[in-house]
């Protein structure tokens, strides 16, 4: 049985809600500095305008915790959900490999 998440958050929004908003002294600029990326790069991620790449996943793992794999999985879940909303599969049929000679 496949479990589908409804409207999963973009990882950037989760980062903002979990690692920035609850703490008065934590800013996007301070985390960007620790990640070794520009503030604009990190701000695009927080705004959902850019995605977590493998390199960013390794950086996030080192700075915020969680495994790099979990960061990438979160991005994959979000991307897959978006694709399912956009792709019309109604006219597609499963290929029958039993019919191949």
Secondary structure, DSSP 8 states (H G I E B T S, - for coil): -----SS---HHHHHIIIIITT-TT--HHHHHHHHTS-HHHHHHHHTTSS---HHHHHHHHHHH-S-HHHHHHHHHHHHHHHHHHH---TT-----GGG--
